[in-house]
Amino acid sequence: MQRVDEGPIAADLTRYLEGVEFPALKHDVIQALRHNGAPDLVVEKVHELPVTEFASIDHLQSVYQEAREFDPSPRDGRAP
C-alpha cells in the first residue's frame, strides 16, 4: 500500500467519480473529482494527463497509473 504522501493509487479514483458517465471528457472528470472531494494531488494529476477523453473508468485508471509510474515523485511541496 502506498503512503498517503505518495498519492492515491489508480484504484482509489473510483470513490471520487460518482456521477461520471463514460466516455467522459477530462474537464468533466476533473469537475466530478472536485465535487466529490478528491485530494488536490489527484485533481492535479488528472489535469496533467495527456488524454482529453476517457473511454471508460478502466481507461482513466490505466492512464493515471502510467503517469504515477512515470513520475512517482510527490507533488505536495515537500523535499524528497
C-alpha positions in Angstrom: 0.0 0.0 0.0 1.3 3.4 -0.9 1.9 6.1 1.8 -0.5 9.0 1.8 2.2 11.4 0.8 2.8 9.5 -2.4 -0.8 10.0 -3.6 -3.6 7.5 -4.2 -3.3 4.6 -6.4 -5.4 4.4 -9.6 -8.0 2.1 -8.0 -8.7 4.9 -5.4 -10.0 7.1 -8.2 -13.4 5.3 -8.3 -14.5 6.7 -5.0 -14.3 10.2 -6.4 -16.0 9.6 -9.7 -19.6 9.4 -8.6 -21.9 10.8 -11.3 -19.4 10.5 -14.1 -20.7 8.7 -17.2 -18.1 7.3 -19.6 -17.0 8.1 -22.2 -16.1 11.3 -20.4 -14.1 14.5 -21.2 -11.2 15.3 -18.9 -13.0 18.5 -17.9 -16.0 16.6 -16.7 -13.8 14.1 -14.8 -12.0 17.0 -13.0 -15.3 18.6 -12.1 -16.5 15.4 -10.6 -13.2 14.9 -8.7 -13.5 18.3 -7.1 -17.2 17.9 -6.4 -16.6 14.6 -4.7 -13.8 15.8 -2.5 -10.8 14.3 -4.2 -7.4 15.4 -2.9 -5.8 18.3 -4.8 -3.0 15.9 -5.8 -5.4 13.7 -7.6 -7.1 16.6 -9.4 -3.7 17.9 -10.4 -2.5 14.6 -11.7 -5.6 14.1 -13.8 -5.3 17.6 -15.1 -1.7 16.8 -16.3 -2.7 13.7 -18.1 -2.1 13.9 -21.9 -5.6 12.4 -22.6 -8.6 14.7 -23.2 -11.3 12.0 -23.2 -11.6 8.7 -21.3 -13.5 5.8 -22.9 -14.1 4.1 -19.6 -13.1 4.2 -15.9 -10.6 1.4 -16.7 -9.0 3.7 -19.3 -8.8 6.6 -16.8 -7.2 4.3 -14.2 -4.7 2.9 -16.7 -3.6 6.3 -17.9 -3.5 7.7 -14.3 -1.4 4.7 -13.1 1.0 5.0 -16.1 1.6 8.7 -15.1 2.2 7.8 -11.5 4.8 5.1 -12.6 6.5 7.6 -15.0 6.6 10.4 -12.3 6.3 8.8 -8.8 7.6 11.9 -7.0 5.2 13.5 -4.5 3.8 16.9 -5.5 3.0 18.2 -2.1 5.7 20.8 -1.9 8.0 18.8 0.5 11.6 17.9 -0.4 12.2 14.2 -1.0 
